[in-house]
Amino acid sequence: MIRSDKGLDAGMKRKSVIMPGSLFRHHTGSCSLFLLTFLMCTIAAVQPAGACFKKKVAPAWVTNATWNESGYYTGVGYAPKIRKQNDHVQKAREDALNELASAISVQIHSSNTWITIENNEGLSEDYRSLIQARVNTELENVELVEVFEDKKGYWVYYRLSKNEYAASVARRKSLAAQKSMSLYELAFRSEQNGDYRQAIVNYARCLNALGGYLSEPVQLQGSSVNLSVHPFERINTLINQLELRSPYDRLTAVAKGSVNPA
């Protein structure tokens, strides 16, 4: 539809064009949005509840109580979620690391024939505690594999390569053996020079230098000295050889007063 204003000059006519659907453009867009929203709500309403919210499926390392992975020491930790407490993550991690360390300790203790042949149960328990303490300080390169959680609890899975752990232990043990051997040689020289007091002190320091490896045989390559055994033997020998002597050949004692019998 075209309109022309009569009050304008012939060359100054103003034209305005009105498109047929322009009057309803805004209302049509609002109607389409409303219909789309209505359809989405209708579809959601007829779907089963589980279609939108699926329950988490626990991995095998959570559900299998005897979980084990070839070539690794493993530890799985769990902590319940308690209302108004946020320490479940830390507790689960500590639980997993303790389980991993226990697995290593059990293997060391069971494979150490020097401990298993001991008849003294108290001594064997001391060795077990010594091993546990050593392992706790040797946990390097522990790998966090995976975590899982649901509304009730939190799980964490750690593992440690057996090959990497063995290599780390070998390095630590070698350094401890070198330090212990140096002290053993000092003690032996003191013994040869007749300084038994210093010899006993250095033999004791030799044992202390082994730390957690005192529970197993320790020898340097090319040496016949077992640093976990020989210092004990030398200390025992020296103590048994000690004698108490007086610089006087004869002592005279004078009793004053009466001695009441007990």
C-alpha angles and dihedrals in degrees: 000000000000125000129193124196113231094209093067128086118261092255095044101060115150117216128197125188122205115199114220097235100037094092091062101037096102095044092048093054093050091049092052092051090049092051092049092051091047092052093050092051091048092052092048091050095055095046118096116257094247093056093078102030115043121190114246114255113223115231122242094259088062099046097039110078092193095048114163135168121207114248094015142087105228137199129187118191131192136189128176120236109246122194115258091009124103102182098095093103094054093044092051091050092050091048091052094048091048090052091049093049091048091054090055093046093051091052093049093047095047094046095047105094091184089066099039093056092055112110094196104094092193092054091048090053090051090053090049091054091046091053092048092052092048094049092051089060094046100058101123130154093018109172125219102219105177146333131213132187141173134176093287106039153003127234129191130189123207130177138183126201111244091214093052092047093050091051091049092050091049091055094048093045092050092053091048091049093051092052092045092049092053090055091045091056091050090051093049092051091050089052092050090051092052095249094131095165093059091041092058091047092052094045088054090049088050090059092044091054090063091063111175093002091071088095093067138045113279122190133160116232110272094015127109093202114110100207092199093057114022097062089054090051093049093049091049092048094049093048091049090052094053116111130187111228133174120223087226125076093208133027125198121204127190120201117215119198128351126308113225114216115241 
